[in-house]
Amino acid sequence: MDDSSVAGIGHNMPPLADRLAIDHKGLLDKVQALADRANAAKAIVDEKGLKTDEDVEPLIQIGKDASKLGKEIDDTRLASTKPLRNDIETINGFFNTAGTRTDRIKGAFAEKVGEYDREKRAKEARDAAERARIAQEQAAAKLDEAQNAEHSVLGDVVMNEAAVLEEAAQKAAHEAVKAGTGPTRTAAGTVSTTGRWTAEVLDADKIPLEQLRPFIKLADLEKFCRAYAVANRDSKPLAGVRIYRDTKTSFR
């Protein structure tokens, strides 16, 4: 019998959502009872309206009970997920420790190989530039020889040689521009250099914020506006922004 066909422990358990509903039936019953009270109270308000403090008192009581039940639900949720959170933290810690070691090894060797690779690329660029210089000098010398040739036939021959050398010199110059830019291939693998443009703030007061406007996302801009509103309230308007007091009713 193939081991893969053997069902594991818990294979016949209901889905998690169903198990939660079974385990916390009492809590769900409390929520349903509160919802029934709320619907009944709403029906009365829709019919008669709120005219006196006595009319409001049932709503306040339901609001207080909802707050209390909401805390019970949240506490139960935290208690139910705590073992899972602990397991996840343990699992992450285990793999992060192993991963950190490999990252350190990779980083250390990347630094050493990168230093070698940069020097090799620089040497390739220098050698290519020197070959281009020599080729250009040879082409120039041959051109001078052609221009100084006394016999026309000899001059034509030397001029053709000068043209060939000039073409070679141009090719060498083109190769010099590309030298040291490609990946370094070895028997063990390929070494390539990548990079990205970045920046660091040296003096925040000198940054021209207007130049950054096209790169500021609306979500980030809203954070700054909310911070401005907290600091200045409604004493200092801000063009393009509505500053207001966001009020919420609480029950005690």
Backbone torsions as a table, in degrees:
resi	resn	phi	psi	omega
1	MET	NA	131.2	-179.6
2	ASP	-68.7	127.9	-179.5
3	ASP	-59.1	-28.8	-176.9
4	SER	-66.6	-18.0	-178.4
5	SER	-88.5	-6.3	-179.2
6	VAL	-80.7	125.7	-179.3
7	ALA	-72.3	141.3	179.6
8	GLY	-83.2	174.8	179.7
9	ILE	-64.1	132.4	177.0
10	GLY	84.9	9.8	-176.0
11	HIS	-66.1	-23.7	-177.1
12	ASN	-98.0	13.4	178.6
13	MET	-77.1	148.2	178.1
14	PRO	-68.6	165.3	177.9
15	PRO	-56.8	156.2	-175.5
16	LEU	-56.8	-43.2	-178.9
17	ALA	-59.9	-39.2	178.9
18	ASP	-68.8	-39.4	179.0
19	ARG	-64.6	-38.7	178.4
20	LEU	-64.2	-41.6	179.2
21	ALA	-62.0	-36.3	179.0
22	ILE	-72.5	-46.2	-176.0
23	ASP	-67.2	-30.1	-174.9
24	HIS	-118.9	36.9	179.9
25	LYS	-59.9	-39.5	179.9
26	GLY	-60.3	-40.1	179.5
27	LEU	-67.1	-41.3	178.4
28	LEU	-65.3	-35.7	177.5
29	ASP	-63.5	-39.0	177.7
30	LYS	-63.5	-41.3	179.5
31	VAL	-64.2	-42.4	-179.6
32	GLN	-64.5	-41.8	179.0
33	ALA	-62.7	-41.6	178.1
34	LEU	-64.5	-41.3	179.4
35	ALA	-63.3	-38.7	178.1
36	ASP	-63.7	-43.3	177.5
37	ARG	-62.3	-42.2	-178.1
38	ALA	-65.0	-41.6	179.3
39	ASN	-64.8	-40.0	178.7
40	ALA	-65.3	-42.7	179.8
41	ALA	-65.4	-40.1	179.4
42	LYS	-63.0	-39.5	179.7
43	ALA	-62.1	-39.5	178.3
44	ILE	-66.1	-43.9	-179.8
45	VAL	-64.1	-42.7	179.5
46	ASP	-61.6	-30.9	-177.6
47	GLU	-83.9	-43.5	-172.0
48	LYS	-108.9	-21.8	-177.1
49	GLY	82.1	178.7	178.0
50	LEU	-110.4	112.2	-175.0
51	LYS	-119.2	-28.0	-176.8
52	THR	-133.7	169.4	176.2
53	ASP	-60.8	-34.1	179.7
54	GLU	-63.5	-31.9	178.7
55	ASP	-69.3	-31.9	-176.0
56	VAL	-82.5	-28.6	-173.4
57	GLU	-55.1	-43.0	177.7
58	PRO	-61.3	-34.5	179.5
59	LEU	-69.3	-39.2	178.0
60	ILE	-62.7	-43.9	-179.0
61	GLN	-62.9	-41.5	178.2
62	ILE	-65.0	-38.8	178.0
63	GLY	-62.9	-41.8	177.7
64	LYS	-64.3	-42.8	179.4
65	ASP	-65.0	-35.7	178.0
66	ALA	-65.4	-40.3	177.9
67	SER	-63.2	-44.3	-179.9
68	LYS	-63.9	-44.1	180.0
69	LEU	-68.4	-35.8	177.2
70	GLY	-61.0	-39.2	177.2
71	LYS	-66.6	-39.1	177.6
72	GLU	-62.7	-40.3	178.3
73	ILE	-63.7	-43.9	-178.3
74	ASP	-66.5	-41.4	177.8
75	ASP	-63.2	-39.5	178.8
76	THR	-66.4	-40.3	176.9
77	ARG	-60.0	-46.9	-178.9
78	LEU	-63.6	-40.7	178.9
79	ALA	-65.0	-36.2	-178.8
80	SER	-73.0	-33.9	-176.6
81	THR	-91.6	-11.5	-176.6
82	LYS	-57.1	-48.0	178.0
83	PRO	-59.2	-38.2	179.1
84	LEU	-66.5	-41.6	179.0
85	ARG	-63.4	-39.9	178.1
86	ASN	-63.7	-41.5	178.8
87	ASP	-64.0	-43.6	-179.9
88	ILE	-63.1	-41.3	179.1
89	GLU	-63.1	-40.9	178.7
90	THR	-65.5	-43.6	179.7
91	ILE	-63.4	-46.9	179.3
92	ASN	-61.3	-41.8	179.6
93	GLY	-62.5	-40.2	180.0
94	PHE	-61.6	-51.5	-176.7
95	PHE	-74.2	-31.7	177.6
96	ASN	-64.6	-38.1	178.2
97	THR	-61.8	-46.6	178.9
98	ALA	-65.5	-42.2	-179.4
99	GLY	-65.6	-35.4	179.3
100	THR	-62.7	-38.9	179.2
101	ARG	-63.6	-44.4	179.7
102	THR	-66.8	-35.6	178.3
103	ASP	-64.6	-40.0	179.0
104	ARG	-65.1	-42.6	179.0
105	ILE	-62.6	-47.5	-179.5
106	LYS	-61.2	-42.6	-178.0
107	GLY	-64.6	-42.4	-179.1
108	ALA	-64.0	-43.9	-178.6
109	PHE	-75.5	-31.2	176.5
110	ALA	-63.2	-37.2	179.0
111	GLU	-65.6	-44.1	-179.1
112	LYS	-67.9	-47.7	179.9
113	VAL	-64.6	-38.6	179.2
114	GLY	-62.1	-39.5	178.2
115	GLU	-63.4	-44.0	177.0
116	TYR	-62.6	-43.9	-176.4
117	ASP	-65.1	-41.0	179.0
118	ARG	-62.9	-41.8	179.3
119	GLU	-66.6	-38.2	179.1
120	LYS	-65.7	-41.9	178.2
121	ARG	-63.8	-41.8	179.7
122	ALA	-62.8	-40.2	178.5
123	LYS	-65.7	-41.3	177.8
124	GLU	-60.0	-41.4	179.7
125	ALA	-66.0	-42.3	179.1
126	ARG	-64.4	-44.8	-179.5
127	ASP	-63.5	-41.1	179.7
128	ALA	-65.5	-40.0	178.5
129	ALA	-63.9	-38.4	178.9
130	GLU	-67.7	-40.5	177.4
131	ARG	-62.9	-39.3	178.9
132	ALA	-65.8	-39.2	179.7
133	ARG	-64.5	-44.7	-179.3
134	ILE	-64.2	-42.1	179.7
135	ALA	-63.4	-38.8	179.5
136	GLN	-67.9	-38.8	178.2
137	GLU	-65.4	-40.9	179.3
138	GLN	-64.8	-40.6	179.0
139	ALA	-65.3	-41.6	179.8
140	ALA	-65.1	-41.0	179.8
141	ALA	-64.7	-41.5	179.8
142	LYS	-66.6	-35.4	177.6
143	LEU	-66.2	-40.6	176.4
144	ASP	-62.3	-40.6	179.6
145	GLU	-62.7	-40.4	-180.0
146	ALA	-66.5	-40.0	-178.6
147	GLN	-69.4	-27.3	-178.2
148	ASN	-95.5	0.7	-179.6
149	ALA	-66.9	134.6	-177.5
150	GLU	-82.6	-30.5	-179.0
151	HIS	-96.1	133.6	-175.3
152	SER	-64.2	-39.7	-180.0
153	VAL	-64.4	-44.9	178.4
154	LEU	-62.0	-38.9	179.3
155	GLY	-62.3	-40.0	178.6
156	ASP	-64.4	-41.2	179.5
157	VAL	-62.5	-48.3	-178.7
158	VAL	-65.6	-34.9	178.7
159	MET	-64.0	-39.6	176.9
160	ASN	-63.7	-40.6	177.7
161	GLU	-64.3	-37.6	179.0
162	ALA	-64.9	-38.3	179.3
163	ALA	-64.7	-41.2	178.1
164	VAL	-62.7	-43.9	179.9
165	LEU	-65.9	-36.0	179.4
166	GLU	-66.5	-39.9	177.6
167	GLU	-63.9	-40.4	178.0
168	ALA	-65.7	-37.0	179.8
169	ALA	-66.0	-40.4	177.9
170	GLN	-64.6	-39.6	178.0
171	LYS	-64.8	-41.8	179.0
172	ALA	-64.4	-37.4	178.2
173	ALA	-66.1	-39.7	178.7
174	HIS	-64.8	-41.7	178.1
175	GLU	-66.5	-32.6	179.4
176	ALA	-65.8	-34.8	179.0
177	VAL	-65.8	-37.7	-177.4
178	LYS	-87.2	-12.8	-174.5
179	ALA	-60.2	137.3	176.6
180	GLY	79.3	10.2	-178.0
181	THR	-105.1	-19.7	-177.8
182	GLY	-85.5	170.3	178.7
183	PRO	-68.3	150.9	176.3
184	THR	-93.9	120.2	-177.4
185	ARG	-104.1	130.1	176.5
186	THR	-128.0	173.3	179.1
187	ALA	-64.7	-30.3	-177.8
188	ALA	-81.8	-24.8	-177.7
189	GLY	163.3	-176.3	-177.3
190	THR	-108.4	134.9	178.1
191	VAL	-109.4	122.1	177.8
192	SER	-127.2	153.0	-179.6
193	THR	-111.2	126.4	176.8
194	THR	-122.5	160.5	179.6
195	GLY	-162.1	166.5	176.8
196	ARG	-144.5	148.3	177.7
197	TRP	-76.0	135.9	178.8
198	THR	-144.7	-174.1	-177.2
199	ALA	-156.3	158.0	171.9
200	GLU	-135.6	145.1	-177.3
201	VAL	-79.7	124.2	176.9
202	LEU	-98.8	-39.2	179.2
203	ASP	-148.6	101.6	-175.1
204	ALA	-61.1	-31.3	-177.7
205	ASP	-67.7	-21.1	-176.9
206	LYS	-95.0	-3.3	-177.2
207	ILE	-72.6	123.9	176.3
208	PRO	-76.4	94.9	-173.4
209	LEU	-60.5	-28.6	-179.2
210	GLU	-62.8	-32.2	178.8
211	GLN	-70.6	-22.6	-178.8
212	LEU	-89.0	-10.1	-174.8
213	ARG	-52.5	-44.4	-178.5
214	PRO	-64.6	-15.3	-175.1
215	PHE	-106.6	1.6	-179.9
216	ILE	-92.2	120.4	178.9
217	LYS	-73.2	151.5	-178.0
218	LEU	-59.5	-39.7	-179.6
219	ALA	-61.1	-39.9	178.2
220	ASP	-70.0	-39.1	179.8
221	LEU	-63.3	-37.4	178.9
222	GLU	-64.5	-34.2	176.2
223	LYS	-60.9	-44.0	179.8
224	PHE	-65.2	-39.1	-179.8
225	CYS	-66.2	-39.8	178.1
226	ARG	-65.9	-38.1	177.0
227	ALA	-64.6	-38.8	177.2
228	TYR	-63.3	-41.8	-179.2
229	ALA	-65.3	-39.6	177.9
230	VAL	-63.8	-39.7	-176.8
231	ALA	-75.2	-36.1	-172.3
232	ASN	-112.6	-10.2	-176.4
233	ARG	51.5	-133.0	-179.6
234	ASP	-101.9	17.5	-177.8
235	SER	-81.0	-23.9	-178.9
236	LYS	-131.5	104.8	177.7
237	PRO	-62.2	155.2	177.8
238	LEU	-128.8	117.2	-176.4
239	ALA	-54.8	133.1	178.0
240	GLY	82.7	2.6	-176.4
241	VAL	-130.1	136.4	173.2
242	ARG	-97.1	114.8	178.8
243	ILE	-99.8	123.3	-176.5
244	TYR	-147.5	164.3	177.9
245	ARG	-93.5	116.4	-179.8
246	ASP	-87.6	102.9	-173.6
247	THR	-98.3	147.5	176.5
248	LYS	-135.3	142.0	178.1
249	THR	-91.8	133.6	-179.5
250	SER	-121.2	159.4	-179.3
251	PHE	-117.3	136.1	175.1
252	ARG	-137.4	NA	NA
